């Protein structure tokens, strides 16, 4: 099971939007089965990141975090969404 | 779970907002939310401060939008205000503060329950991804037109 952590400033607003869209896009491609998606505040990332395979963030993320990070903006605006989903699939070898 | 339309109130739609910068635009809308008792007074500074740390400008295909919001502790009852600006103001881009976005429409959220507003957030996203709706909202002359564009979105 690949674990994705979706982060935003409050942990409730844009991370909810991005996580929901990401899940739907993965479902569309038949890739949702082996993925778990969790949300958090960006401030919690340093404590949590190590337990996840990929971080999708709608804010800037500290460069100290070693888990790969992808920008979640395309999930909110729709601009470049296919490319970012490709990137998620590639990074997680789905 | 609240229905999306329940959170959008006609009294919270503002057309032709005149503001010299994003602070003025945010402050004007936040004060309207406070005046109508949707949020605590602390919401006004909290949303201004949060915008500096976590900017919310989003470049959609045609129309720049911003979704300022802050923590639920400043909120009394969940709502969303929509403000159409007379002239765009510059917001920093979400996640990339070195980039600027010229924003025409502000969707200011007062979120009171962490998980309860997913439908409204989903609706907002489908609006952001439909340039014809955003163009209509930007050109709207009345609050009714905004309400209609919003409710017509999937």
gemmi code that builds the backbone of each chain (N, CA, C; Angstrom):
import gemmi

chains = {
    "A": [
        ("UNK", (0.849, -1.212, 0.000), (0.000, 0.000, 0.000), (0.877, 1.252, 0.000)),
        ("UNK", (0.674, 2.112, -1.013), (1.428, 3.369, -1.061), (0.698, 4.420, -0.223)),
        ("UNK", (1.467, 5.160, 0.566), (0.841, 6.132, 1.470), (1.150, 7.560, 1.032)),
        ("UNK", (0.077, 8.305, 0.795), (0.228, 9.705, 0.382), (-0.280, 10.597, 1.514)),
        ("UNK", (0.482, 11.639, 1.808), (0.071, 12.617, 2.822), (-0.194, 13.946, 2.109)),
        ("UNK", (-1.421, 14.458, 2.253), (-1.782, 15.716, 1.594), (-1.806, 16.819, 2.651)),
        ("UNK", (-1.017, 17.866, 2.427), (-0.870, 18.897, 3.455), (-1.276, 20.271, 2.954)),
        ("UNK", (-1.862, 21.057, 3.874), (-2.112, 22.475, 3.592), (-1.961, 23.228, 4.908)),
        ("UNK", (-2.179, 24.530, 4.897), (-1.947, 25.344, 6.088), (-2.791, 24.938, 7.284)),
        ("UNK", (-4.082, 24.734, 7.080), (-4.970, 24.409, 8.196), (-5.226, 22.913, 8.322)),
        ("UNK", (-4.918, 22.163, 7.276), (-5.219, 20.731, 7.286), (-6.675, 20.405, 7.012)),
        ("UNK", (-7.490, 21.427, 6.732), (-8.908, 21.133, 6.454), (-9.423, 21.696, 5.140)),
        ("UNK", (-8.773, 22.688, 4.599), (-9.394, 23.351, 3.441), (-8.823, 22.838, 2.127)),
        ("UNK", (-7.682, 23.376, 1.707), (-7.197, 22.987, 0.380), (-6.684, 21.551, 0.359)),
        ("UNK", (-6.277, 21.017, 1.515), (-5.860, 19.603, 1.510), (-7.078, 18.711, 1.263)),
        ("UNK", (-8.239, 19.124, 1.760), (-9.465, 18.361, 1.505), (-9.788, 18.368, 0.015)),
        ("UNK", (-9.641, 19.560, -0.589), (-9.934, 19.680, -2.013), (-8.957, 18.824, -2.831)),
        ("UNK", (-7.683, 18.955, -2.515), (-6.670, 18.242, -3.296), (-6.791, 16.737, -3.096)),
        ("UNK", (-7.020, 16.293, -1.856), (-7.103, 14.862, -1.568), (-8.293, 14.243, -2.290)),
        ("UNK", (-9.399, 14.950, -2.288), (-10.611, 14.455, -2.940), (-10.402, 14.297, -4.443)),
        ("UNK", (-9.792, 15.315, -5.039), (-9.560, 15.288, -6.489), (-8.526, 14.218, -6.860)),
        ("UNK", (-7.484, 14.128, -6.054), (-6.451, 13.124, -6.316), (-7.044, 11.720, -6.292)),
        ("UNK", (-7.894, 11.473, -5.294), (-8.519, 10.157, -5.166), (-9.355, 9.862, -6.410)),
        ("UNK", (-10.149, 10.854, -6.839), (-10.993, 10.641, -8.017), (-10.161, 10.382, -9.267)),
        ("UNK", (-9.084, 11.134, -9.419), (-8.244, 10.964, -10.607), (-7.577, 9.590, -10.607)),
        ("UNK", (-7.154, 9.126, -9.419), (-6.543, 7.797, -9.339), (-7.582, 6.713, -9.616)),
        ("UNK", (-8.812, 6.938, -9.140), (-9.902, 5.991, -9.410), (-10.146, 5.886, -10.912)),
        ("UNK", (-10.179, 7.069, -11.558), (-10.410, 7.123, -13.008), (-9.410, 6.258, -13.756)),
        ("UNK", (-8.202, 6.219, -13.242), (-7.151, 5.457, -13.928), (-7.000, 4.037, -13.353)),
        ("UNK", (-7.913, 3.682, -12.449), (-7.869, 2.354, -11.851), (-6.680, 2.133, -10.933)),
        ("UNK", (-6.185, 3.206, -10.336), (-4.978, 3.112, -9.513), (-5.255, 3.405, -8.034)),
        ("UNK", (-6.521, 3.568, -7.666), (-6.818, 4.006, -6.301), (-6.723, 2.875, -5.277)),
        ("UNK", (-6.796, 1.629, -5.765), (-6.876, 0.494, -4.860), (-5.703, 0.332, -3.915)),
        ("UNK", (-4.506, 0.663, -4.394), (-3.323, 0.416, -3.571), (-2.774, 1.665, -2.906)),
        ("UNK", (-3.648, 2.672, -2.753), (-3.179, 3.947, -2.222), (-4.019, 4.349, -1.023)),
        ("UNK", (-3.351, 4.822, 0.022), (-4.111, 5.433, 1.107), (-3.740, 6.920, 1.151)),
        ("UNK", (-4.751, 7.761, 1.359), (-4.524, 9.207, 1.364), (-4.904, 9.770, 2.727)),
        ("UNK", (-3.983, 10.494, 3.331), (-4.206, 11.092, 4.646), (-3.975, 12.595, 4.526)),
        ("UNK", (-4.644, 13.386, 5.385), (-4.448, 14.837, 5.359), (-3.792, 15.328, 6.637)),
        ("UNK", (-3.063, 16.431, 6.533), (-2.533, 17.046, 7.748), (-2.216, 18.516, 7.506)),
        ("UNK", (-1.850, 19.188, 8.600), (-1.363, 20.562, 8.503), (0.096, 20.531, 8.086)),
        ("UNK", (0.512, 21.547, 7.358), (1.898, 21.575, 6.905), (2.851, 21.618, 8.113)),
        ("UNK", (2.392, 22.193, 9.204), (3.224, 22.262, 10.413), (3.498, 20.884, 11.013)),
        ("UNK", (2.660, 19.913, 10.674), (2.848, 18.555, 11.212), (3.753, 17.705, 10.323)),
        ("UNK", (4.123, 18.255, 9.169), (4.866, 17.438, 8.194), (6.167, 16.878, 8.733)),
        ("UNK", (6.925, 17.719, 9.463), (8.245, 17.241, 9.877), (8.115, 16.014, 10.778)),
        ("UNK", (7.032, 15.950, 11.562), (6.844, 14.788, 12.435), (6.284, 13.586, 11.682)),
        ("UNK", (5.507, 13.837, 10.639), (4.779, 12.741, 9.992), (5.388, 12.234, 8.693)),
        ("UNK", (6.123, 13.113, 8.008), (6.522, 12.829, 6.624), (7.211, 11.485, 6.437)),
        ("UNK", (8.054, 11.101, 7.403), (8.862, 9.894, 7.244), (8.005, 8.634, 7.099)),
        ("UNK", (6.754, 8.684, 7.579), (5.887, 7.502, 7.500), (5.152, 7.391, 6.164)),
        ("UNK", (5.396, 8.353, 5.267), (4.657, 8.360, 3.996), (5.608, 8.247, 2.801)),
        ("UNK", (5.051, 7.808, 1.664), (5.862, 7.629, 0.461), (5.894, 8.882, -0.399)),
        ("UNK", (4.863, 9.713, -0.241), (4.781, 10.902, -1.090), (3.969, 11.972, -0.360)),
        ("UNK", (4.396, 13.220, -0.536), (3.644, 14.335, 0.040), (3.102, 15.190, -1.095)),
        ("UNK", (1.821, 15.524, -1.003), (1.223, 16.477, -1.932), (0.879, 17.694, -1.095)),
        ("UNK", (1.446, 18.863, -1.449), (1.245, 20.038, -0.586), (0.753, 21.233, -1.384)),
        ("UNK", (-0.149, 21.998, -0.786), (-0.612, 23.227, -1.428), (0.124, 24.445, -0.860)),
        ("UNK", (1.083, 24.194, 0.028), (1.903, 25.285, 0.561), (3.363, 24.940, 0.282)),
        ("UNK", (4.235, 25.838, 0.653), (5.659, 25.516, 0.555), (6.003, 24.516, 1.652)),
        ("UNK", (6.974, 23.657, 1.345), (7.367, 22.628, 2.306), (8.858, 22.778, 2.592)),
        ("UNK", (9.218, 22.638, 3.854), (10.622, 22.748, 4.252), (11.488, 21.779, 3.464)),
        ("UNK", (12.651, 22.260, 3.025), (13.521, 21.416, 2.210), (14.163, 20.311, 3.043)),
        ("UNK", (13.978, 20.380, 4.362), (14.564, 19.348, 5.229), (13.831, 18.019, 5.136)),
        ("UNK", (12.628, 18.057, 4.560), (11.847, 16.828, 4.493), (12.344, 15.953, 3.351)),
        ("UNK", (12.623, 14.686, 3.676), (13.258, 13.830, 2.671), (12.244, 13.081, 1.802)),
        ("UNK", (10.996, 12.991, 2.240), (9.964, 12.352, 1.415), (9.715, 13.222, 0.178)),
        ("UNK", (9.553, 12.609, -0.998), (9.293, 13.434, -2.186), (8.015, 14.280, -2.049)),
        ("UNK", (8.086, 15.510, -2.566), (6.950, 16.439, -2.453), (6.489, 16.853, -3.851)),
        ("UNK", (5.168, 16.848, -4.034), (4.572, 17.298, -5.299), (3.614, 18.440, -4.973)),
        ("UNK", (3.562, 19.458, -5.852), (2.629, 20.565, -5.629), (1.195, 20.122, -5.884)),
        ("UNK", (0.306, 20.485, -4.955), (-1.104, 20.103, -5.077), (-1.950, 21.106, -5.846)),
        ("UNK", (-1.338, 22.199, -6.315), (-2.125, 23.241, -6.984), (-2.956, 22.770, -8.173)),
        ("UNK", (-2.371, 21.902, -9.037), (-3.162, 21.470, -10.195), (-4.487, 20.799, -9.798)),
        ("UNK", (-4.538, 20.197, -8.616), (-5.788, 19.564, -8.187), (-6.853, 20.604, -7.879)),
        ("UNK", (-6.427, 21.815, -7.530), (-7.382, 22.880, -7.210), (-7.818, 23.638, -8.452)),
        ("UNK", (-6.880, 23.876, -9.356), (-7.193, 24.724, -10.511), (-7.509, 23.920, -11.765)),
        ("UNK", (-7.128, 22.649, -11.772), (-7.348, 21.844, -12.968), (-6.279, 22.061, -14.033)),
        ("UNK", (-5.460, 23.097, -13.856), (-4.428, 23.379, -14.852), (-3.250, 22.422, -14.617)),
        ("UNK", (-2.960, 21.588, -15.605), (-1.844, 20.646, -15.485), (-2.149, 19.417, -14.656)),
        ("UNK", (-3.420, 19.074, -14.535), (-3.790, 17.980, -13.621), (-3.314, 16.614, -14.140)),
        ("UNK", (-3.405, 16.374, -15.453), (-2.987, 15.067, -15.968), (-1.506, 14.813, -15.699)),
        ("UNK", (-0.733, 15.884, -15.881), (0.705, 15.770, -15.687), (1.028, 15.426, -14.222)),
        ("UNK", (0.330, 16.070, -13.306), (0.633, 15.844, -11.901), (0.182, 14.439, -11.467)),
        ("UNK", (-0.902, 13.952, -12.041), (-1.338, 12.582, -11.723), (-0.318, 11.577, -12.276)),
        ("UNK", (0.181, 11.842, -13.491), (1.264, 10.996, -14.043), (2.447, 10.939, -13.073)),
        ("UNK", (2.770, 12.109, -12.543), (3.920, 12.211, -11.644), (3.695, 11.384, -10.365)),
        ("UNK", (2.477, 11.466, -9.818), (2.149, 10.689, -8.615), (2.303, 9.195, -8.914)),
        ("UNK", (1.740, 8.763, -10.045), (1.780, 7.347, -10.418), (3.225, 6.888, -10.611)),
        ("UNK", (4.012, 7.742, -11.252), (5.401, 7.395, -11.516), (6.219, 7.310, -10.215)),
        ("UNK", (6.032, 8.308, -9.356), (6.807, 8.336, -8.098), (6.472, 7.152, -7.191)),
        ("UNK", (5.221, 6.678, -7.278), (4.805, 5.569, -6.398), (4.855, 4.220, -7.108)),
        ("UNK", (5.263, 4.209, -8.359), (5.283, 2.980, -9.158), (3.945, 2.256, -9.136)),
        ("UNK", (2.876, 2.991, -9.350), (1.539, 2.375, -9.274), (1.227, 1.616, -10.566)),
    ],
    "B": [
        ("UNK", (-23.759, 17.303, 7.485), (-23.150, 17.889, 6.277), (-24.037, 18.996, 5.719)),
        ("UNK", (-23.433, 20.138, 5.466), (-24.210, 21.260, 4.937), (-24.229, 21.230, 3.419)),
        ("UNK", (-25.364, 21.569, 2.870), (-25.461, 21.697, 1.423), (-24.677, 22.928, 0.978)),
        ("UNK", (-24.050, 22.850, -0.196), (-23.262, 23.994, -0.658), (-24.053, 25.301, -0.688)),
        ("UNK", (-25.311, 25.227, -1.141), (-26.074, 26.466, -1.289), (-26.446, 27.072, 0.059)),
        ("UNK", (-26.436, 26.220, 1.082), (-26.766, 26.719, 2.410), (-25.668, 27.652, 2.937)),
        ("UNK", (-24.449, 27.404, 2.465), (-23.325, 28.205, 2.928), (-23.178, 29.510, 2.143)),
        ("UNK", (-23.779, 29.551, 0.979), (-23.668, 30.761, 0.161), (-24.909, 31.615, 0.386)),
        ("UNK", (-24.690, 32.811, 0.937), (-25.816, 33.683, 1.254), (-25.733, 34.943, 0.395)),
        ("UNK", (-26.882, 35.385, -0.040), (-26.898, 36.581, -0.884), (-26.260, 37.776, -0.173)),
        ("UNK", (-26.471, 37.858, 1.139), (-25.909, 39.009, 1.875), (-24.377, 38.961, 1.937)),
        ("UNK", (-23.800, 37.845, 1.508), (-22.338, 37.734, 1.534), (-21.737, 37.765, 0.122)),
        ("UNK", (-22.516, 38.278, -0.808), (-21.977, 38.460, -2.166), (-21.733, 39.948, -2.374)),
        ("UNK", (-20.535, 40.273, -2.820), (-20.170, 41.677, -2.982), (-19.648, 41.900, -4.396)),
        ("UNK", (-20.246, 42.858, -5.055), (-19.852, 43.135, -6.446), (-19.164, 44.493, -6.496)),
        ("UNK", (-18.226, 44.638, -7.430), (-17.549, 45.931, -7.622), (-16.808, 46.408, -6.380)),
        ("UNK", (-16.144, 45.498, -5.704), (-15.343, 45.896, -4.543), (-14.174, 46.744, -5.026)),
        ("UNK", (-14.015, 47.880, -4.385), (-12.860, 48.708, -4.724), (-11.815, 48.542, -3.642)),
        ("UNK", (-10.631, 48.104, -4.057), (-9.555, 47.915, -3.088), (-8.231, 48.193, -3.779)),
        ("UNK", (-7.324, 48.829, -3.043), (-6.029, 49.165, -3.666), (-5.072, 47.972, -3.618)),
        ("UNK", (-5.288, 47.093, -2.656), (-4.427, 45.911, -2.591), (-5.181, 44.762, -1.922)),
        ("UNK", (-4.491, 43.616, -1.801), (-5.201, 42.439, -1.293), (-5.601, 42.601, 0.164)),
        ("UNK", (-4.763, 43.305, 0.961), (-5.120, 43.500, 2.376), (-6.455, 44.229, 2.490)),
        ("UNK", (-6.596, 45.296, 1.700), (-7.829, 46.072, 1.781), (-9.032, 45.224, 1.350)),
        ("UNK", (-8.853, 44.437, 0.298), (-9.948, 43.596, -0.183), (-10.336, 42.555, 0.872)),
        ("UNK", (-9.325, 41.900, 1.452), (-9.591, 40.870, 2.472), (-10.264, 41.501, 3.687)),
        ("UNK", (-9.731, 42.655, 4.115), (-10.272, 43.300, 5.306), (-11.735, 43.698, 5.103)),
        ("UNK", (-12.037, 44.245, 3.935), (-13.427, 44.657, 3.659), (-14.377, 43.469, 3.770)),
        ("UNK", (-13.988, 42.354, 3.152), (-14.881, 41.191, 3.151), (-14.965, 40.560, 4.543)),
        ("UNK", (-13.818, 40.494, 5.235), (-13.812, 39.888, 6.574), (-14.677, 40.707, 7.523)),
        ("UNK", (-14.639, 42.040, 7.373), (-15.467, 42.893, 8.232), (-16.949, 42.675, 7.985)),
        ("UNK", (-17.300, 42.394, 6.738), (-18.710, 42.111, 6.431), (-19.139, 40.798, 7.103)),
        ("UNK", (-18.255, 39.819, 7.087), (-18.571, 38.551, 7.769), (-18.725, 38.782, 9.272)),
        ("UNK", (-17.869, 39.645, 9.813), (-17.937, 39.955, 11.248), (-19.210, 40.724, 11.585)),
        ("UNK", (-19.509, 41.718, 10.769), (-20.699, 42.551, 10.996), (-21.966, 41.705, 11.064)),
        ("UNK", (-21.998, 40.650, 10.261), (-23.187, 39.794, 10.199), (-23.071, 38.583, 11.129)),
        ("UNK", (-22.058, 38.626, 11.981), (-21.890, 37.618, 13.043), (-21.636, 36.197, 12.556)),
        ("UNK", (-21.010, 36.070, 11.396), (-20.573, 34.741, 10.962), (-19.240, 34.376, 11.606)),
        ("UNK", (-18.459, 35.424, 11.939), (-17.119, 35.172, 12.488), (-16.868, 36.063, 13.701)),
        ("UNK", (-15.872, 35.671, 14.501), (-15.463, 36.506, 15.630), (-14.597, 37.650, 15.115)),
        ("UNK", (-14.435, 38.670, 15.949), (-13.625, 39.817, 15.522), (-12.189, 39.368, 15.190)),
        ("UNK", (-11.712, 38.355, 15.915), (-10.336, 37.870, 15.713), (-10.099, 37.313, 14.303)),
        ("UNK", (-11.196, 36.953, 13.616), (-11.091, 36.399, 12.251), (-10.380, 37.380, 11.317)),
        ("UNK", (-10.664, 38.688, 11.495), (-10.156, 39.695, 10.546), (-8.627, 39.685, 10.521)),
        ("UNK", (-7.999, 39.791, 11.696), (-6.532, 39.760, 11.723), (-5.990, 38.376, 11.397)),
        ("UNK", (-6.721, 37.354, 11.839), (-6.244, 35.984, 11.603), (-6.175, 35.688, 10.103)),
        ("UNK", (-7.149, 36.141, 9.366), (-7.165, 35.823, 7.927), (-6.112, 36.655, 7.194)),
        ("UNK", (-5.893, 37.893, 7.667), (-4.841, 38.731, 7.067), (-3.464, 38.127, 7.344)),
        ("UNK", (-3.256, 37.691, 8.577), (-1.963, 37.103, 8.937), (-1.718, 35.805, 8.180)),
        ("UNK", (-2.762, 35.009, 8.085), (-2.585, 33.710, 7.436), (-2.263, 33.862, 5.956)),
        ("UNK", (-2.857, 34.867, 5.347), (-2.585, 35.090, 3.916), (-1.105, 35.380, 3.673)),
        ("UNK", (-0.475, 36.037, 4.668), (0.959, 36.340, 4.529), (1.798, 35.061, 4.605)),
        ("UNK", (1.401, 34.144, 5.488), (2.179, 32.914, 5.674), (1.828, 31.868, 4.611)),
        ("UNK", (0.531, 31.715, 4.370), (0.055, 30.739, 3.385), (-0.800, 31.456, 2.350)),
        ("UNK", (-0.167, 32.024, 1.319), (-0.949, 32.768, 0.329), (-1.941, 31.873, -0.404)),
        ("UNK", (-3.035, 32.474, -0.898), (-4.112, 31.663, -1.484), (-4.496, 32.058, -2.907)),
        ("UNK", (-3.646, 32.795, -3.605), (-3.971, 33.128, -4.996), (-3.866, 31.898, -5.883)),
        ("UNK", (-4.854, 31.721, -6.773), (-4.844, 30.566, -7.678), (-5.044, 31.036, -9.116)),
        ("UNK", (-4.078, 30.748, -9.983), (-4.268, 31.114, -11.379), (-5.080, 30.039, -12.082)),
        ("UNK", (-6.329, 30.289, -12.380), (-7.088, 29.312, -13.165), (-6.824, 29.646, -14.628)),
        ("UNK", (-7.515, 28.975, -15.505), (-7.216, 29.150, -16.920), (-7.358, 30.609, -17.371)),
        ("UNK", (-8.418, 31.284, -16.926), (-8.670, 32.645, -17.412), (-8.739, 33.699, -16.308)),
        ("UNK", (-9.357, 33.356, -15.200), (-9.666, 34.351, -14.180), (-8.894, 34.026, -12.904)),
        ("UNK", (-8.135, 34.996, -12.394), (-7.424, 34.758, -11.140), (-8.392, 34.764, -9.963)),
        ("UNK", (-8.247, 33.780, -9.079), (-9.107, 33.723, -7.898), (-8.229, 33.591, -6.657)),
        ("UNK", (-8.828, 33.863, -5.502), (-8.127, 33.628, -4.239), (-9.129, 33.056, -3.255)),
        ("UNK", (-8.623, 32.200, -2.365), (-9.533, 31.576, -1.392), (-9.018, 31.790, 0.039)),
        ("UNK", (-8.957, 33.051, 0.486), (-8.475, 33.277, 1.853), (-9.364, 32.579, 2.883)),
        ("UNK", (-8.734, 32.036, 3.893), (-9.478, 31.384, 4.981), (-8.547, 31.264, 6.175)),
        ("UNK", (-9.094, 30.870, 7.298), (-8.257, 30.693, 8.488), (-8.853, 29.628, 9.391)),
        ("UNK", (-8.274, 29.473, 10.564), (-8.689, 28.368, 11.430), (-10.124, 28.515, 11.943)),
        ("UNK", (-10.721, 27.362, 12.199), (-12.125, 27.310, 12.606), (-12.405, 28.014, 13.936)),
        ("UNK", (-11.392, 28.182, 14.778), (-11.647, 28.818, 16.090), (-12.138, 30.263, 15.958)),
        ("UNK", (-11.918, 30.884, 14.806), (-12.356, 32.273, 14.621), (-13.760, 32.365, 14.019)),
        ("UNK", (-14.357, 31.198, 13.770), (-15.625, 31.174, 13.035), (-16.789, 30.875, 13.977)),
        ("UNK", (-17.915, 31.590, 13.778), (-19.123, 31.316, 14.571), (-20.057, 30.381, 13.815)),
        ("UNK", (-20.354, 30.718, 12.566), (-21.163, 29.800, 11.749), (-20.587, 29.772, 10.337)),
        ("UNK", (-20.503, 28.591, 9.808), (-19.860, 28.391, 8.515), (-20.536, 29.174, 7.399)),
        ("UNK", (-19.731, 29.801, 6.552), (-20.276, 30.573, 5.439), (-19.185, 30.801, 4.413)),
        ("UNK", (-19.600, 31.297, 3.266), (-18.620, 31.714, 2.274), (-19.058, 33.053, 1.706)),
        ("UNK", (-18.116, 33.978, 1.615), (-18.396, 35.263, 0.978), (-17.740, 35.258, -0.393)),
        ("UNK", (-18.436, 35.830, -1.366), (-17.851, 35.972, -2.703), (-17.697, 37.450, -3.002)),
        ("UNK", (-16.513, 37.857, -3.382), (-16.276, 39.255, -3.714), (-15.711, 39.382, -5.117)),
        ("UNK", (-16.400, 40.142, -5.948), (-15.884, 40.408, -7.292), (-15.261, 41.803, -7.256)),
        ("UNK", (-13.999, 41.880, -7.650), (-13.276, 43.144, -7.546), (-13.489, 44.005, -8.785)),
        ("UNK", (-13.581, 45.291, -8.547), (-13.731, 46.210, -9.674), (-12.462, 46.159, -10.539)),
        ("UNK", (-11.325, 46.226, -9.877), (-10.044, 46.054, -10.565), (-9.263, 44.973, -9.834)),
        ("UNK", (-8.542, 44.128, -10.579), (-7.832, 43.036, -9.911), (-6.791, 43.538, -8.911)),
        ("UNK", (-6.552, 42.751, -7.872), (-5.458, 43.034, -6.938), (-4.497, 41.845, -6.958)),
        ("UNK", (-3.265, 42.114, -6.574), (-2.233, 41.080, -6.639), (-2.233, 40.230, -5.370)),
        ("UNK", (-2.340, 38.932, -5.541), (-2.149, 37.973, -4.454), (-0.880, 37.183, -4.774)),
        ("UNK", (-0.264, 36.642, -3.739), (0.815, 35.690, -3.986), (0.188, 34.334, -4.273)),
        ("UNK", (0.884, 33.533, -5.072), (0.325, 32.247, -5.451), (0.451, 31.232, -4.316)),
        ("UNK", (-0.581, 30.435, -4.173), (-0.571, 29.382, -3.173), (0.604, 28.433, -3.421)),
        ("UNK", (1.386, 28.177, -2.397), (2.498, 27.237, -2.517), (3.726, 27.789, -3.224)),
        ("UNK", (3.573, 28.930, -3.910), (4.704, 29.526, -4.630), (4.680, 31.041, -4.431)),
        ("UNK", (4.993, 31.489, -3.215), (4.814, 32.911, -2.893), (5.635, 33.872, -3.748)),
        ("UNK", (6.631, 33.337, -4.479), (7.406, 34.239, -5.332), (6.646, 34.586, -6.618)),
        ("UNK", (5.559, 33.868, -6.870), (4.745, 34.160, -8.056), (3.535, 35.000, -7.659)),
        ("UNK", (3.144, 35.924, -8.554), (1.961, 36.751, -8.303), (0.786, 36.309, -9.165)),
        ("UNK", (-0.411, 36.542, -8.635), (-1.632, 36.256, -9.392), (-2.502, 37.506, -9.347)),
        ("UNK", (-2.966, 37.960, -10.498), (-3.932, 39.055, -10.521), (-5.312, 38.477, -10.262)),
        ("UNK", (-5.876, 38.844, -9.121), (-7.109, 38.200, -8.683), (-8.329, 39.083, -8.970)),
        ("UNK", (-9.324, 38.470, -9.612), (-10.579, 39.160, -9.910), (-11.697, 38.776, -8.950)),
        ("UNK", (-11.664, 37.542, -8.491), (-12.755, 37.075, -7.621), (-12.165, 36.441, -6.364)),
        ("UNK", (-12.699, 36.873, -5.210), (-12.245, 36.309, -3.932), (-13.367, 35.452, -3.347)),
        ("UNK", (-13.028, 34.209, -3.029), (-13.962, 33.319, -2.333), (-13.436, 33.201, -0.908)),
        ("UNK", (-14.055, 33.946, 0.004), (-13.550, 33.952, 1.385), (-14.326, 32.945, 2.214)),
        ("UNK", (-13.602, 31.985, 2.759), (-14.296, 30.925, 3.467), (-14.205, 31.079, 4.970)),
        ("UNK", (-15.319, 30.844, 5.626), (-15.358, 30.753, 7.075), (-15.772, 29.314, 7.367)),
        ("UNK", (-14.781, 28.469, 7.603), (-15.052, 27.042, 7.782), (-15.176, 26.728, 9.266)),
        ("UNK", (-16.284, 26.127, 9.648), (-16.456, 25.865, 11.077), (-16.354, 24.404, 11.463)),
        ("UNK", (-16.549, 23.506, 10.519), (-16.394, 22.093, 10.880), (-15.448, 21.461, 9.878)),
        ("UNK", (-14.394, 20.844, 10.392), (-13.326, 20.369, 9.518), (-13.792, 19.542, 8.324)),
        ("UNK", (-14.687, 18.596, 8.538), (-15.005, 17.683, 7.441), (-16.345, 18.003, 6.776)),
        ("UNK", (-17.087, 18.913, 7.381), (-18.472, 19.100, 6.942), (-18.654, 19.848, 5.638)),
        ("UNK", (-17.585, 20.467, 5.141), (-17.803, 21.364, 4.019), (-17.204, 20.863, 2.715)),
        ("UNK", (-17.005, 19.562, 2.648), (-16.373, 19.018, 1.452), (-17.193, 19.289, 0.197)),
        ("UNK", (-18.524, 19.275, 0.332), (-19.341, 19.513, -0.866), (-19.127, 20.909, -1.423)),
        ("UNK", (-19.024, 21.881, -0.498), (-18.796, 23.237, -0.978), (-17.410, 23.353, -1.618)),
        ("UNK", (-16.431, 22.699, -1.009), (-15.081, 22.746, -1.562), (-15.029, 22.079, -2.936)),
        ("UNK", (-15.775, 20.972, -3.065), (-15.816, 20.287, -4.366), (-16.466, 21.179, -5.413)),
        ("UNK", (-17.509, 21.868, -4.983), (-18.208, 22.751, -5.912), (-17.282, 23.889, -6.352)),
        ("UNK", (-16.560, 24.432, -5.386), (-15.616, 25.498, -5.725), (-14.605, 25.026, -6.751)),
        ("UNK", (-14.107, 23.803, -6.551), (-13.113, 23.301, -7.495), (-13.695, 23.141, -8.877)),
        ("UNK", (-14.941, 22.680, -8.959), (-15.498, 22.527, -10.302), (-15.712, 23.903, -10.936)),
        ("UNK", (-15.958, 24.921, -10.108), (-16.072, 26.285, -10.644), (-14.715, 26.769, -11.151)),
        ("UNK", (-13.671, 26.523, -10.356), (-12.332, 26.968, -10.784), (-11.924, 26.319, -12.104)),
        ("UNK", (-12.452, 25.113, -12.329), (-12.039, 24.379, -13.522), (-12.958, 24.636, -14.706)),
        ("UNK", (-13.874, 25.587, -14.556), (-14.792, 25.918, -15.639), (-14.704, 27.411, -15.926)),
        ("UNK", (-13.930, 27.763, -16.962), (-13.674, 29.190, -17.156), (-14.929, 29.963, -17.523)),
        ("UNK", (-15.908, 29.297, -18.141), (-17.110, 30.044, -18.534), (-17.872, 30.531, -17.297)),
        ("UNK", (-17.894, 29.724, -16.240), (-18.571, 30.157, -15.009), (-17.820, 31.327, -14.375)),
        ("UNK", (-16.503, 31.211, -14.317), (-15.714, 32.293, -13.709), (-15.836, 33.585, -14.516)),
        ("UNK", (-15.856, 33.475, -15.830), (-15.997, 34.681, -16.660), (-17.356, 35.328, -16.417)),
        ("UNK", (-18.388, 34.490, -16.303), (-19.736, 35.007, -16.019), (-19.775, 35.722, -14.666)),
        ("UNK", (-19.126, 35.094, -13.681), (-19.131, 35.702, -12.347), (-18.384, 37.032, -12.359)),
        ("UNK", (-17.286, 37.068, -13.100), (-16.498, 38.296, -13.138), (-17.294, 39.447, -13.765)),
        ("UNK", (-18.150, 39.090, -14.730), (-18.910, 40.134, -15.423), (-20.258, 40.416, -14.777)),
        ("UNK", (-20.615, 39.659, -13.750), (-21.955, 39.772, -13.170), (-22.235, 41.194, -12.692)),
        ("UNK", (-23.474, 41.612, -12.914), (-23.875, 42.944, -12.471), (-24.737, 42.864, -11.211)),
        ("UNK", (-25.270, 41.698, -10.930), (-26.148, 41.566, -9.764), (-25.755, 40.346, -8.934)),
        ("UNK", (-26.194, 40.372, -7.674), (-25.926, 39.239, -6.785), (-26.621, 37.973, -7.288)),
        ("UNK", (-27.805, 38.183, -7.882), (-28.565, 37.036, -8.390), (-27.761, 36.291, -9.458)),
        ("UNK", (-27.097, 37.052, -10.314), (-26.303, 36.402, -11.369), (-25.199, 35.533, -10.765)),
        ("UNK", (-24.597, 36.028, -9.692), (-23.538, 35.250, -9.029), (-24.129, 33.976, -8.431)),
        ("UNK", (-25.256, 34.136, -7.714), (-25.904, 32.976, -7.085), (-26.226, 31.929, -8.152)),
        ("UNK", (-26.724, 32.417, -9.282), (-27.139, 31.517, -10.350), (-25.925, 30.774, -10.938)),
        ("UNK", (-24.868, 31.518, -11.222), (-23.672, 30.867, -11.758), (-23.180, 29.808, -10.802)),
        ("UNK", (-23.203, 30.152, -9.513), (-22.704, 29.234, -8.496), (-23.563, 27.975, -8.434)),
        ("UNK", (-24.876, 28.161, -8.436), (-25.735, 26.989, -8.267), (-25.790, 26.151, -9.541)),
        ("UNK", (-25.500, 26.767, -10.687), (-25.485, 26.000, -11.935), (-24.257, 25.109, -12.076)),
        ("UNK", (-23.225, 25.415, -11.300), (-22.015, 24.597, -11.385), (-22.329, 23.207, -10.852)),
        ("UNK", (-21.637, 22.244, -11.412), (-21.900, 20.843, -11.024), (-21.413, 20.571, -9.597)),
    ],
}
model = gemmi.Model(1)
for chain_id, residues in chains.items():
    chain = gemmi.Chain(chain_id)
    for i, (resn, *xyz) in enumerate(residues, 1):
        res = gemmi.Residue()
        res.name, res.seqid = resn, gemmi.SeqId(i, " ")
        for name, pos in zip(("N", "CA", "C"), xyz):
            atom = gemmi.Atom()
            atom.name, atom.element = name, gemmi.Element(name[0])
            atom.pos, atom.b_iso = gemmi.Position(*pos), 0.0
            res.add_atom(atom)
        chain.add_residue(res)
    model.add_chain(chain)
structure = gemmi.Structure()
structure.add_model(model)
structure.setup_entities()
